[in-house]
Amino acid sequence: MNTTLIQAAALIVPLIIAIVFHEVAHGLVARALGDTTAQDARRLTLNPLRHVDPVGTVILPGMLALAHAPVFGWAKPVPVNQWRLRNPRFGMMAVAAAGPATNLLLGAAGAAVLGLLLRVHPAADRGIGVAGFIGLNLINFIAINVFLALFNLLPIPPFDGSHIVEGVLPPRLARGYARLRRFGFALVFLLLIVLPMFVPGFSVIARWVEPPVEWLFGHYLRLAAAIAGFPVSS
């Protein structure tokens, strides 16, 4: 039980930090590009209570985990008014990209801190003692940020990747693609939950998300090892 609680605690804190910074990044870039909607709604804060969605952040991920299904969820989206941006088409692409980009930067920062910790406590990645608990948090922090970044780049409405795709499509195609947004959550459930249950071998996450996540996570761990002074395999 104690081990389970420790593992849960080492997941919750990194997850909250990753989600909060992801959402705030959207709002900060929107403000820089002319839209103050998030600022007016007092959402440019690191207070997690302003970003947690009871269903999307707590209930749904918990139910999916218990059902051994792919776990995903969402925070309260930071409000962005596309038409208040100085360049709505480019602006929405930049706002959407800000969240995943922030998570990738956080992952790199987590790898750097992990490397410094391992330099002082070489066994900190084994989960033993206080240093081990901090090391476990940092490893989870890297993994969560990498997964959150790449998962959100899927071109499925309402994920960030869909806004990027919409921005690069020709205007006529972009308008048609944007109409899918009203069916966004239905598409997410269909593609990520329903089809994998009924179509053997069909998994968007296993095929298109996990391979780049594992590749990038491995590079971040090698960065940590290099900073710690450990031998780094190619």
HUMO-V603360 format. One record per residue. N is the residue number from 1. RES is the residue in one small letter. PHI is phi in degrees with one decimal (* if undefined). OMEGA is omega in radians with two decimals (999 if undefined). Layout:
n;res;phi;omega
N;RES;PHI;OMEGA
N;RES;PHI;OMEGA
This chain:
n;res;phi;omega
1;m;*;3.13
2;n;-61.0;3.12
3;t;-63.0;3.13
4;t;-63.0;-3.14
5;l;-65.0;3.12
6;i;-63.7;3.13
7;q;-65.0;3.11
8;a;-65.8;3.13
9;a;-63.2;-3.14
10;a;-75.9;3.06
11;l;-99.2;-3.01
12;i;-64.5;-3.09
13;v;-63.2;3.10
14;p;-60.3;-3.13
15;l;-64.1;-3.13
16;i;-62.7;3.14
17;i;-61.1;-3.12
18;a;-62.3;-3.11
19;i;-68.5;-3.10
20;v;-63.0;-3.14
21;f;-65.2;3.09
22;h;-58.4;-3.09
23;e;-69.6;-3.14
24;v;-63.1;3.12
25;a;-59.6;3.07
26;h;-56.4;-3.08
27;g;-66.5;-3.13
28;l;-66.6;3.12
29;v;-68.1;3.09
30;a;-59.9;3.12
31;r;-62.7;3.14
32;a;-63.8;-3.11
33;l;-99.1;2.98
34;g;113.5;-3.11
35;d;-103.3;-3.12
36;t;-100.8;-3.09
37;t;-57.6;-3.13
38;a;-64.6;3.11
39;q;-64.5;3.14
40;d;-63.7;3.13
41;a;-86.3;3.13
42;r;58.8;3.12
43;r;-101.6;3.09
44;l;-87.7;-3.10
45;t;-135.1;3.08
46;l;-90.7;3.06
47;n;-69.0;-3.06
48;p;-62.5;-3.11
49;l;-62.9;3.13
50;r;-83.2;-3.08
51;h;-118.3;-3.08
52;v;-77.1;3.02
53;d;-102.0;-3.05
54;p;-53.1;-3.12
55;v;-78.4;-3.02
56;g;-74.1;-3.08
57;t;-96.9;-3.03
58;v;-119.7;-2.98
59;i;-66.8;-3.09
60;l;-61.9;3.11
61;p;-58.5;3.11
62;g;-64.4;3.12
63;m;-65.1;3.13
64;l;-64.9;3.12
65;a;-63.9;3.13
66;l;-65.3;-3.13
67;a;-86.4;-3.10
68;h;56.6;3.07
69;a;-98.4;3.07
70;p;-55.9;-3.07
71;v;-93.5;3.02
72;f;-149.4;-3.13
73;g;-170.9;-3.12
74;w;-155.8;2.99
75;a;-99.0;3.03
76;k;-67.0;-3.13
77;p;-61.4;3.03
78;v;-67.7;-3.09
79;p;-68.0;3.10
80;v;-133.0;3.07
81;n;-102.5;-3.07
82;q;-54.1;-3.01
83;w;-80.9;3.02
84;r;-92.9;3.08
85;l;-72.8;-3.10
86;r;-63.5;3.06
87;n;-130.0;-2.99
88;p;-54.1;-3.07
89;r;-68.0;3.11
90;f;-68.2;-3.07
91;g;-59.6;3.14
92;m;-66.0;3.06
93;m;-63.9;-3.12
94;a;-66.2;3.13
95;v;-62.6;-3.13
96;a;-64.8;-3.09
97;a;-70.5;-3.07
98;a;-62.2;-3.13
99;g;-63.4;3.10
100;p;-59.9;3.13
101;a;-62.2;3.11
102;t;-63.3;3.12
103;n;-63.8;3.11
104;l;-66.9;3.08
105;l;-65.9;3.10
106;l;-64.0;3.09
107;g;-60.9;3.11
108;a;-65.2;3.11
109;a;-63.8;3.10
110;g;-62.0;3.11
111;a;-65.7;3.12
112;a;-63.9;3.13
113;v;-66.2;3.09
114;l;-60.8;3.12
115;g;-61.5;3.12
116;l;-65.3;3.11
117;l;-64.4;-3.13
118;l;-66.9;3.09
119;r;-64.7;-3.13
120;v;-89.4;-3.12
121;h;-124.8;-3.03
122;p;-58.5;-3.12
123;a;-100.6;-3.05
124;a;-66.7;3.13
125;d;-85.9;-3.11
126;r;-101.4;3.06
127;g;71.8;-3.11
128;i;-107.8;3.09
129;g;72.6;-3.11
130;v;-63.3;3.12
131;a;-61.5;3.11
132;g;-66.4;3.11
133;f;-65.3;3.10
134;i;-64.9;3.11
135;g;-61.9;3.10
136;l;-62.8;3.07
137;n;-59.7;-3.09
138;l;-68.1;3.10
139;i;-63.1;3.09
140;n;-64.0;3.13
141;f;-60.7;3.11
142;i;-63.5;-3.09
143;a;-62.4;-3.11
144;i;-65.2;-3.13
145;n;-65.3;3.11
146;v;-63.7;-3.13
147;f;-64.1;-3.11
148;l;-61.5;3.14
149;a;-63.5;-3.04
150;l;-75.5;3.08
151;f;-62.1;-3.12
152;n;-72.6;3.09
153;l;-84.7;3.03
154;l;-58.8;-3.10
155;p;-80.5;3.14
156;i;-114.3;3.05
157;p;-58.0;0.14
158;p;-100.1;-3.08
159;f;-65.5;-3.11
160;d;-59.1;-3.13
161;g;-59.1;-3.14
162;s;-68.2;3.10
163;h;-68.3;3.12
164;i;-67.9;3.11
165;v;-60.7;3.14
166;e;-59.5;-3.12
167;g;-73.1;-3.11
168;v;-93.8;3.11
169;l;-72.3;2.98
170;p;-57.6;-3.04
171;p;-48.7;-3.10
172;r;-64.0;3.11
173;l;-67.0;3.14
174;a;-62.5;3.13
175;r;-65.2;3.10
176;g;-66.6;3.12
177;y;-64.2;-3.12
178;a;-63.1;-3.13
179;r;-67.1;3.11
180;l;-69.8;-3.04
181;r;-61.3;-3.14
182;r;-66.3;3.12
183;f;-103.4;-2.98
184;g;-53.0;-3.06
185;f;-68.3;3.06
186;a;-64.5;3.10
187;l;-63.7;3.13
188;v;-60.8;-3.14
189;f;-64.7;-3.14
190;l;-64.4;-3.04
191;l;-76.7;-3.03
192;l;-98.4;-3.07
193;i;-117.6;-2.99
194;v;-70.5;-3.08
195;l;-60.1;3.09
196;p;-61.8;3.13
197;m;-75.4;-3.02
198;f;-112.1;3.14
199;v;-115.8;-3.11
200;p;-57.1;3.09
201;g;85.1;3.14
202;f;-88.6;3.10
203;s;-154.0;3.11
204;v;-60.5;-3.09
205;i;-67.5;-3.10
206;a;-65.1;-3.05
207;r;-85.2;-2.96
208;w;-114.5;-3.12
209;v;-107.0;-3.04
210;e;-61.0;-3.13
211;p;-59.3;3.10
212;p;-67.8;3.09
213;v;-63.6;-3.14
214;e;-63.3;-3.13
215;w;-63.2;-3.09
216;l;-70.8;3.09
217;f;-60.1;3.10
218;g;-62.2;3.11
219;h;-66.5;3.10
220;y;-64.7;3.11
221;l;-65.9;3.08
222;r;-66.8;3.05
223;l;-61.9;3.12
224;a;-61.0;-3.13
225;a;-64.0;3.14
226;a;-65.2;3.12
227;i;-66.3;-3.14
228;a;-74.2;-3.12
229;g;88.8;3.12
230;f;-83.8;3.02
231;p;-62.9;-3.10
232;v;-115.2;3.11
233;s;-79.0;-3.13
234;s;-79.4;999
